[in-house]
Amino acid sequence: VGTMYYNGEGVAKDEVRALMWVHIAVVNYKEPRMKARAQADRDSLYATLTRREKDRAHSMARDWLTKRGEAHLMDLQ
């Protein structure tokens, strides 16, 4: 989903929302190769966004995970 938002594929291009979904992917992927890819995508997005945008994406991801009872996963990263 993060890639869709980053590229604007089927949704409006939104790099902040892309980073939100990448944060969620990082905490949910169990397979090491997939987790590493999500972390690399996160790092690439970090390089292009402002501090405010990064903070907003992080907050959005935490809110999404909170609704599912998984916010604690972000603290493990």
C-alpha positions as CSV (number, residue, x, y, z in Angstrom):
1,V,0.0,0.0,0.0
2,G,2.9,2.3,0.8
3,T,4.2,1.9,-2.8
4,M,0.8,2.7,-4.2
5,Y,0.7,6.0,-2.3
6,Y,4.3,6.8,-3.2
7,N,3.8,6.2,-6.9
8,G,0.2,7.4,-7.1
9,E,-1.0,4.0,-8.4
10,G,-4.8,3.9,-8.0
11,V,-4.7,6.5,-5.3
12,A,-3.6,10.2,-5.1
13,K,0.2,10.4,-4.7
14,D,0.9,11.1,-1.0
15,E,4.4,10.6,0.4
16,V,3.3,11.1,4.0
17,R,0.6,8.4,3.7
18,A,3.2,6.2,1.9
19,L,5.5,6.5,4.9
20,M,2.7,5.7,7.3
21,W,2.1,2.4,5.5
22,V,5.8,1.7,5.3
23,H,6.0,2.2,9.1
24,I,3.1,-0.3,9.5
25,A,4.9,-2.8,7.2
26,V,8.1,-2.5,9.1
27,V,6.4,-3.5,12.4
28,N,4.3,-6.3,10.8
29,Y,6.6,-8.1,8.5
30,K,8.2,-11.1,10.1
31,E,10.2,-12.4,7.1
32,P,13.6,-10.8,7.3
33,R,14.0,-10.0,3.6
34,M,10.6,-8.3,3.5
35,K,11.3,-6.4,6.7
36,A,14.7,-5.2,5.3
37,R,13.0,-4.0,2.1
38,A,10.4,-2.1,4.1
39,Q,13.2,-0.5,6.2
40,A,15.0,0.5,3.1
41,D,11.9,2.1,1.7
42,R,11.4,3.9,5.0
43,D,14.9,5.2,4.9
44,S,14.5,6.4,1.3
45,L,11.3,8.3,2.2
46,Y,13.0,9.8,5.3
47,A,15.5,11.4,2.9
48,T,12.8,13.2,1.0
49,L,10.4,14.4,3.7
50,T,10.5,17.2,6.2
51,R,10.7,16.6,9.9
52,R,7.0,17.7,10.2
53,E,6.0,15.2,7.5
54,K,7.9,12.4,9.1
55,D,6.3,13.1,12.5
56,R,2.8,13.2,10.9
57,A,3.4,9.8,9.2
58,H,4.6,8.3,12.4
59,S,1.6,9.6,14.3
60,M,-0.8,8.3,11.6
61,A,0.8,4.9,11.8
62,R,0.6,4.8,15.5
63,D,-3.1,5.8,15.4
64,W,-3.8,3.1,12.8
65,L,-2.0,0.5,15.0
66,T,-3.7,1.7,18.2
67,K,-7.1,1.0,16.7
68,R,-6.0,-2.5,16.2
69,G,-4.4,-2.9,19.6
70,E,-0.9,-3.1,18.1
71,A,0.6,0.4,18.9
72,H,3.2,-1.3,21.2
73,L,4.8,-2.8,18.1
74,M,6.1,0.7,17.1
75,D,7.9,0.9,20.5
76,L,9.8,-2.2,19.6
77,Q,11.3,-0.7,16.5
